[in-house]
Amino acid sequence: MGAVPSTPRKNAWPQETAEYLIGTFVGEKSFPLSSDFWQKLLELPLTLQWPPDRVHQACKIFVAKRLSVDEELETDRSALEVVELEVQNNYYTRHLAKILIHLVRCLQESVSTSGGPSTVHIKAVNATYISSVFLKYFFENAKSDNFEELYLSLDDGEAAPDDFPRDQNVESFVMRSVLSFIGTSAVSSHTYLLHYELLNFILVAMSSQLLSEPSPGPTDVHPFIDAAMVQESSLVGLVVRRLLLNYITRPDIPLNGTSYSIFSGGGQPGVLQKVSSAAANFVLFPFNYFVSSSGEGSRSPLTDNSLIVLLTLTHYRKCVVGDESITDNSEGSATSNSLTKEDTYFLDNPYCKAVENAKDIEFDRVDIEGNAQNGPLVRLPFSSLFDTLGLCLADESSVLLLYSLVHGNSDFLEYVLVRTDLDTLLMPILETLYNASKRTSNQIYMLLIILLILSQDSSFNGSIHKLTLPNVPWYQERLLHQTSLGSLMVIILIRTVKYNLSKLRDVYLHTNCLATLANMAPHVHRLSAYASQRLVSLFDMLSCKYTKLAELRNDKMFITKTNSVEGGSIAEDMSMELHIYTDFLRIVLEILNAILTYALPRNPEVVYAIMHRQEVFEPFKNHPRFNELLENIYTVLDFFNSRMDAQRMDGEWSVEKVLQVIIMNCRSWRGEGMKMFTQLRFTYEQENHPEEFFIPYVWQLVLSRCSFSFNPGAINLFTVDLPVEKQDVHAEEGADQDQNGELSV
């Protein structure tokens, strides 16, 4: 396959015909849009395959960067390499732009085609697939963000077709058509494959974000996703609704349909694999990706793609320069280095607005007053969405979707809070936190934030203690029978703090756990014995950490007096950490105070746990940050200890007898002598510039879930660890290829 492919002989096999047509597509000769060549190319059977090395060679010939004369002189590459890299046939033929235009035409025909599979659908799939292959190769091998080298325009000598809007470029033209098809065409056994490939195309087209830095800047160029952002509100609403419905309904793979993946990775989705060539991880034509012996066949690839496309669209942020900054920089160019974050701002994301404005279809209230809706309106069955999320929260992408909904959509949050079966969502969340060591830190953060948002509502805090769980089969440390959902939540949050203390040591994670417990505290009802014990043990655990830090700091401060600069820095760091743990201890004391102040009669087990471990509070009685809070705890201890002393007892005290005395005296508790403190109430707020976290996070999810991998060496959006062994192996492979006359990238 090269610039001048061999003409296939008469009655040639389909594979030979495919070789000729693809060779012609990447070759030197330019075919006009009206040529019959395009129909022959796009009507190739979907069952054909192409070896990866041939695909790689075709991509290099088609879109490899053309070197300038100066670059040729400066480079130390061989003359042979320079000659090949000069062969950028797309610059002359503009075939990439033309196949994208044909893709639009095929989609327009597909919309008007009813019934079973047709040549129109096959053509649309092939156009989508071939476009994806070459776009992906370009992004993986781009040396800069100069995407003009894609040459997505027609040659000056070729007139634009009548159906091509003069006020649009090719990327806007194709994105509008792709989004329109997804938003308006139902998923059926005949259109499943086309929907799937179009979603893959969108992901590939948006992958230019992988080349950018984590912090979006005004000079970032993303032609395809920027085109998606400027579509009209009605189309945006249709696309968001379709993607969410795909997630809810989870369409099955058609058993009698032809199925394949754009990119192959041994039949498995790629996870940032390092490959010897940029295109060696996919084949040009389909193979049966969906039938897998690994058990993945039960999943819905269309559902997975729909969700990660939705997350990518909703979390994108377009950074632009403010008007004042343009004025201030009139004498010089406003480069990303000279501009500060105060000089720029982010445009509204219509897809994010659509998710935030989604309404429950079962409560289809008409806005009689005609109030303007801030963004596109999407109506969905919240009941089905709630149930689907409950089934899928083991998937990290679903966790991010739930976060987006409860944080951004007040209607969905309200719907969740009034559900009587909160265990549908909470049990998978708590189980995932229980298995935190097997999850990513980002997933743990998202789950804790979701719980914090829910705990801001007092009705939620009351409801979870009224729902009793017969058992918790995944909790291994002990049997939990007839435990309230609220008690289980307390147990898991405290367990997460303990895990973080020993493994992650992340202050933010500690803060979220304690904030949620503090929100729950005034509403605690009949906290179980085990949860009450864990709550007091939490104070003991943090106090041990505090005491060790205090001792170490004092030792370092003593060393510092001998004029050790390094020792002084360490002592200062320890003082800061000690201050943090002082805050943590105070929050735990406030949690205990809130239970004793507002809910003591309903929580005898908490009183018992405090009495049983009352010695843990003794070292802090005179601490200036804790003494007022501890006065309340000791008021409770004095009251119940005196009742215990006054109780005549035959024989030794047992747990049951002590608890019986506590329950009896809870009825006469009036809270005399207790100081009332303002209830702690924590709320969640996104930090400044959340896009710096969410955009890289979303793309990590994309690359872990979609059916193709991306060259890790080209990724700037987040750090990628490249396995040393694989690099060495491929270096050797590259050397072998050079000896055989092949060019290494």
N, C-alpha and C positions, 0 to 999 in steps of 0.2 A: 504494500500500500504506500503510495507516494504521491508526488505532484501529478504524475501522469499514469493513472491506473490502467491496467490491461482491460480491454473490452471483453466481457464474458462471452463465451461461445454460445451458440444457439442451443436452446434446451439445457442451459446451465443449471447446476444445483442452486437452491436459494442462498446457500452460504457464499458461493462464488459471486452471485449477483449482489449480495450485501457488501462483499469486499469491494466490488467495483463502485457501487453507489456511494459508500462512505468515503472511499478514496477520492472520488470525484468531488464530494462535498468539501473535503479539506484541501483539495488540489488548487492549482493556479487559475483554472478557467472559471470565470464568473458566469453564473446562469441567472437570467432575469427572473423576477417573481412569476412571470407567466409561463415559464418553461415547464414542459412535461416532466423534467427531471425531478421536480419536487414531489409530484404525485407518486412517482416510482419509489423514491426514497422513503416517503412516509407510509407507503402501503406494504412495506416489508413485514413478514410474519413476526408475531411477538415471541415465537419460540426459538428464534435464532440467538446464538451466543457468539461472543467475540473474545479472544484471548486478551488478558490485561495488557500484555506488552504491545499488542497492536493498537490498543486504545491509547496507551501512553504515547506511542509514536505519532498517532494521528493528532493528538492534542498539541504536541510540540510543534508539528508542522503548521497547525492551524492558528494557534494563538500565542506562540512563544514571542517574548519581547524582542523587538528589532533593535539591534545595537547601532548607535550613531558612530560616525567615523572616529570621534574623540574617544568614545568608550572602547572602540576596537583597539586603539593605540594603547590605552591605559590598561586594558585587561591582560592578564597573563594566561588566558585560555589559549588553547591551540587554535590554529587557523581553521581546522576542520569544524571545531565547535562554533566559531564565529560565523562560518558559512551557513551552518544549519540554523543557528539562531536568527539569521537574517531572513529565513524563509517564514514569513508571517503572512500566510496566504489570505487570512481573513481581512487584512488591511486592503488587499486588492479586490477581493470578491464580495465582501460584506455579507457573507453567507450566514453569519450568526444573526444579524439583524433580520435577514430574510426568513430564516426558519422561525424566528419569533413572530414575525408577521403571519407566517403560515399557521403557527400555533393558534393565533387569535382567530384566524378564519376557520380552522378546524373546530374550535370551541363554539363559534357562532353556529356552525352547521350541526354540532352535537346537541345544542339546545333545541334546535328545531326537529331533531330526529327522535322519534318515539319507537317503542318496540324493543326488540332484542338487539344483540351486538351487531355492529355494522362496521363497514370500512371507515366510516367517519370517526368512530371511537378509536379504532386502531391507529389511524393517522394522528389523531390528537395525542394519544399515548406516546407514539414514536417522536413526535415533535417536542413534547414535554421532556421526554427522556434525553434525547440528543442535546437539547438546549442545556439541560442540567449538567451533563457530562463536561461540556466545554466551559460553562460558567464556573463550575467548581474548580476545574484545572486552573483557570485564570486567577481566581481568588487565592488559591493555594500557592501560586507561583508569582504573585504580583510583587514587584520590587518597590512599589510606592502606592499611594492612594490615587494615582492618576488613572481613573477608570475610563478616560477617553480612549485608552488603548484597546478597549473592547470594540470600538468602532461600531456602535449601535446606531448607525444611520445608513441610508442608502447612498450609493455613489451619485455624484452630481449629474452623471450622464443618464441616470435612470429616474424616470418620473415616479412620484409617489402614487400608489394606487388610490382609487376613488374612496375606498373605505378607511383610509388612513387620515385621521384628523390633522390638519396642518398646524394646529396650535399645540400638538403633543409630540414628545419624543417617543422613541420605540419602547423604552422601559416603562413609561407611563401608560402607553397603549396596551402593552402586554399585561401589566399588573392589574389594570382595570378589568380586562377581559377575564383573567384568571380568577380574580376576586368575585366578579359577577357570576361566573359559572358556579363557583363554590357556594355563593350565597343564594342562588336562585334554583339550582338543580338538585333535586332529591337524590339521595344515595340509594341505588338499587343494585341488584345483582349485575346489571349491565353497565352501570356507571361507577361501581365501587373502585375498579382499578384506575380509572381516570381521575377520580377524586383523590385517591391515594398518591398518584404520581404528581398531581398538581400541588399537593401539600409538600411533597418532597422538593418540587421546583421552588416553592416559596422559601423554604428553609435554605436551599442553596443560594437563591438570589439575595437573601438577607444575610448570608454568612460573611459579607464584607465587614460586618461589625467585629469579626474575630481578628481583623488586622489592626483595629484601633486600640488606643490605650484605654484603661479602665474608666478614666474620667472623660466623658464626652466633651468635645471641644467644637467651636464654631467652624473649624476648618475640616472637620470630618466629612467625608463624602460617602454616602450610601444610596446610590441612585434608585435601587428597586424598593427598599423599604421607605425611603422618602416619598416615592411615588404612591405607595400604599397609604401613607398618612394624609394625603391631600384628596382622597376620594370623598364624594359627597356623603352626608350623614346617613341617608337611607341605605346606601350600599354597605357602609360600615356596620350598621345595625343588623343587616341580613347575614353578613359574614360571621359576626360574633354569635348570632343566634344559631347558625348552622354548625359552627364548631362546638358550641356547648351542647347542642342536640346530639351531635355525633358522640360526644363524651357520655351523655346520659344514656342513649339508646344502644351504644356499643355495637354497631352493625357487624354481623358475622361475615366472614370471608365467603364469597359465593363458591359453593362446592363444584359447580360446573363451569366456573369461569377460568380464564387464563390468568395466572398470577405470577408476578415476579417483582424483584427489587431493583431499584436503580443501581445501587451499589452493593457489591457482595463483599462480605468479610467472612468467608467460610460458612455462609448461611446465618451468621449472627450479626447483630448490630455492632458497628465499630465503636471502640472506646479509645479515641485518640491514639490509634495504632500508629507506630512508626513504620513506614513502608519505604522500600528502596526507591520507588518512583512515585511521583505525585498521583499517578492515576492507576497504580498497580493493584488497588484494592477494589476496583469495580470492573464489570464487564459491560460491553456495549448493549447487548440485548438480553432479554429476560431469562430468568430461571426461577424455579419454584422455591421462593424464599419462605413461603408461608407454611409449608409442610416440613416440620422439623421434629427430629427424634428427641430433642431436648425438652419437650413439653411446652415450648413457646407457641405451638400451634393453636392453643386455646385462647391466646390473646388476640386482640383486635388491633392490627397495625394501623388501621385508619383512625381508630380512637386515640392511640398514642400520638400519631402525627397531628391530629386535630388539637389536642391539648397543648403540645409544645409549640405549635404555630400560634395558638391563641396567647400563650404566655409571652412569646417573643414579640408579638405585635403590641400587647398591652403594656409591656415594661420598657419599650423603646422610648428614648427621649431625644428630641432634636434640639441641639444647642445652637443659639443664634446670638449675634452681637446686638446689644442695645443701641438705640439711636444716638444716645449721648456719647457712647464709646466710639461710634463711627465719626462723630463730629470732632471728638478729642484727638483722634488719630488721623485727621485729614492730611497731615504733612507726611505721614508714613503709613506703611501697610500695617493693619491690625493683625499681627500674627498671633498664633496661639501662645507664644512665649511672652508677648508683651501684655496680653489681656489677662485680667484677673477674673475670678468667678463672679465678682460684683459687676463686671462689665457685660456679662452675658446673662441670658435667661433661657428657659425651656418653653417651647411651644406646647400647647395642650395636645395630648394624645387622644384622638377620637375613639380608639378601640378601648382605651382605659375608661373613658367616659361612658362608653356603651356598657361595659361590665358594671360600673358603679351605678348606672341608671336602670339596670335590669329589674323588671317587675314580675310578680307572680301572676301567671296566666289565669289562675283560679280566682283571682280578685281583680278582674278587669274593670277597674273604676275609670270612668271617663272624666277627664278634667273639664268640668262644665265651665269653669271660670276662664279657661283658655290660657292658663299660665304657661309660660315658655319653658320647655324642657331643656336643661343644660346638657345637651348632647343627644345622640341617637337613643331611641327607646327600644328596648329588647324585652319581649315577654317570654317567660320560661315557666315550666312546671317546677316550682320550688320543691315540692314534695319529692319528685323524682331526682332532682339534683341533690337534695339532702341525702336520700337513700344511696345514691351512687357514690357520693363522697364517703359515706360511712363504709362502703365496701372496698374503697380504693386507697385509703389513707396510708397503706404500706408503701405506696408509690410516692416518691418525693415530689413529682410534678403535681399530683393531686393535693398534697399538703400546701404547695405554693398557691394553687387555685383557691383552696379554702381560705388561706390567709388573705388573698386579694379580695375575696367576697366579704368576709367578716370585717375587714378593715375599711374597705372602700364603699360597700353597698349597705346602707343603713336598713333597707327593706329586708334584705336577706338575713342580716344580723338579727333583726326583730323576729323574723320567722323562726330562726334557730332557737331563740330564747323562749319562745312560747311552745315549742315542741315538748311533749310529755315523755318522749323516748330519747332523752339526751344521751343515753348510753350508746345509741347508734353511732354518734360521732366520738364521744369521749372514750369509749373502751378501746378502739383502735389507736387513738392518740396516746392513751396511757400505756398500752402494750408496747408501742414503739419507744416511748420514753423508758420503759422498763428494760428494753433491749438497746439502750443508748450506745453501748460499746460497738454494736454492729451497724450503727447509723452514722451519717456524716454530721459534723457539728452544725452545718447550716440547717439541716433538717430538724435537729433538736431545737435550735433557736426559733425556727418558724413555729413549731408546735407549742413551745412555751409562750410565744407571743400570742398565739391563738387563745390559749388558756387565760392569759392575762386580760385580753380583750373581753372574753366571756365573763370573767370574774368581776368586771366593772359593773355588772348588773346585779342588783340585790336579789331579784327574783330567781336568777340563775343559781346564786349561792344558796338560796333556800330550797330550790327544787332538787338539787343534786343530793341533799341529805334525806329526801323523802323517797328516793328511788333505791330499793334494796336489791342487791345482786345475790342470787342463790349461791354462786361460787365464782371464783376467778381462776380458771384452769391454768393460765399461763404464769401465774405467780408461784414461784417454786420455793421460796424461803419458808413458807408456812401455809397451812390451809386457811383460806379465807371463806367462811360460810356466813351467809346472811349479813354481808357487809354493805353499808350504804355506799353509793357512788361517791359521795363527798368524802367519806373516810378513805376510800381507795385513792382518791385524788390527792389527799394529804400524804398518804404513805408514799405514793410515787414521786411527788414533788420533793419530799425529804430525801428519798433514795437518789434522786437526780442531783441534789445538792451534794450528797456524800460522794457520788461518782465524780462529780466535777471537782470536788476537793482533792481527790486522789489522782485524777487523770488529766482533765482539761485545764483546771485552775483558771477558769475564765470568770472575771468579776461580773460581766454582763449577764452571764447565765445564772449566777447566784442571785443577782438582783431581781431577775424576772421570776425565779422560783419563790423567793421571799415576798415579792410584791403580790403575787397571786394568793399566797397563803394569808397575807395581811388583809386582802380584800375579802376573803372568805371568812375570816375569824369571827366577826360579830354575828354571823348567821349560822355558825356551827350548831348542829342539832344531833345529840346522841352520838358523838364521835366515839368510834370503837376503842376498845382497850388497847389494841395494837397501835392504832394511829395516835392515840394519846401518849403512849410510851415513846413512839418515834419522835413526837413533837418535843418532849423533854430531852430526849437523847440528842436532838438537833442542837439544842442549846449547849449541852455538854460537849458535843463534838466541836462546835465553833469555839467554845471557851478554851478547850485544850489547844487548838491552833493559836488562839490569841495569847495564851500563856507562854507557849514556846516562842512565838515571835517577840514578845516582850523581853524574854530572857536573852534571846539572841541579839536584839537591838541594844540592850544594856551592855552586853559583852563587847559589841562593836564600838559603842560609844566610849567605852573604857580604853579600847585600843586606839581610838581616834585621838585621845588626849596625848598619845605619844607622837603626834604630828604625822599621822598616816592619812594622806589625801584620799587614797583608794578606800580605806576603812571608813572615812567620813561619808563618801558617796554611798557605800553599802548601807551604812547606818541610816542615811536619809531615805533610801528606798524602803528599808524595813519600817521606818516610821510611817511612811505613806501606807504600806500594806497593813500595819497595825491599826491605823485610822480607819481603813476600809472594814476590817474585822470588828472594830468597835461599833461601826454602823450596823453591821450584820447582827451582832449580838443585841443591839438595842431594838432592831426590828423584831427579832424573835421574842424578846420580852414584851414588846407591844402587842404581838400576836397573842401571847398568853394572857396579857392584860385584857385584851378585847373580849376573849372568851369568858374570862372570869367576871368581867364587868357587865357584859350584855347577855351572856348565855350560860352562866354557871349552873342554875337549877336544871338545865337540860343536858348537862355534861358531867355527870359524876365521875366518869372514867378519867377525865382530864384532872379533876381534883385528886383522885387517887394517884395518878402518875406523878403529880407534883409532890404530893406527900411522900411517896415512895422514894423519890430521888431529890429530896429537899436539900441535901448537902451540896449539890452542884451549884446552888445559888449563893452559898455562904461566902466564897472569896470575893464576890462583887457587891456586897452589901454597902460598902462605903465608896464605891466608884462614883465619881461625880456625874457620869453620863447615865448611870443605871439606878441610883439610889431611890429616886421617886417611884420608878416602876417596880422596883423590888419591895418597896413599902407595901404596895397593894398585894403582891404575892404573899408576903409575910402576914398581912392582915388575914388573908384566907387561911394560911397555915395555922395561925394562932387560933382562929375560930374552930377549925375542925380538929386540931390537936387537943384543944380543951374539951371538946365534946367526946373525943376518944378517951381522954383521961377520966372523964366523969362517968364513963360507961362501965358498969360492973361486968366483969368478964370471968367466966369459969374456963380455965384452961388457956391455951395460947391463941393469939389472934391468927386467923386465916384470912386469905384474900377475900373470900366471900363475906366473912363477918365484918371486915373493915369496910368493904364496899357497901354493905347493908347499912352501916352506921352513917356513911357519907350520904347515901340516898335519902335516908330518913331526915338528916339535918339539912339537906338541900332545900327541903320544904320550908324550913324556918329561916333560911338565909335572906337577909334584907339588904345586904351590901353596905352595912354601916361601917364608916371609917374608910371607905374606898374613895380614892381620888379619881375624878373623871378626867380622862384625857381625850383630846380630839381624835376621832377615829382616823386611822391611816387609810387613805384611799389613793391607790396608784392607778394612773391611766397610761396607756401606750401612745406614744407619739413617734412618728418616723424621724430619724435624725436628718440633719441637713444633707442634701445631695444623696438621697437613697439610691439613685441610679448607679452610683459607683459600686454598690453591693449587688443590686438586682440584675443589671444587664450581664455582668460576668457570670452570676449564679445561674441565670436562665440558660445561657449558652453552654454551661457545663452540663445542665440537665439535657439540653438538646443533643449534645454529642454522646451522652450516655444512653439516650433513648431512641434516637432515630436510626435509620437503616444504613447510614454511611458514616465513615470516619473522615477526619480532616487532618491534613499534614500538621503535626504539632509544631514543627519548626517555623510555621508561618503565623502562629497565634501570638498576638500581643495583648489580648484582652485579659488574660489571666496566666498565671505561671503554670507551665506544664513540665513535669519531670520526665525526662527522656531516659529510658532504660539503657544503661551503658552497653550491655551485652548486645542489644538489638542494633545500636548504632554501629558497633564494631562489625557485626555480621553484615549489615547493609553496606558498610564501607568496603568490605571485601567483595561483596556482590558488585558494587559500583566499579571496582578495579577490574573485575573480570569483564564487565560490560565494555569498559574502555578498550581492553585488549581485543575485543571482538568487533570493534568499530561502532558500538552503540555509545550514545552520549549520556553521561550521568548528569543529574540535576544538581 
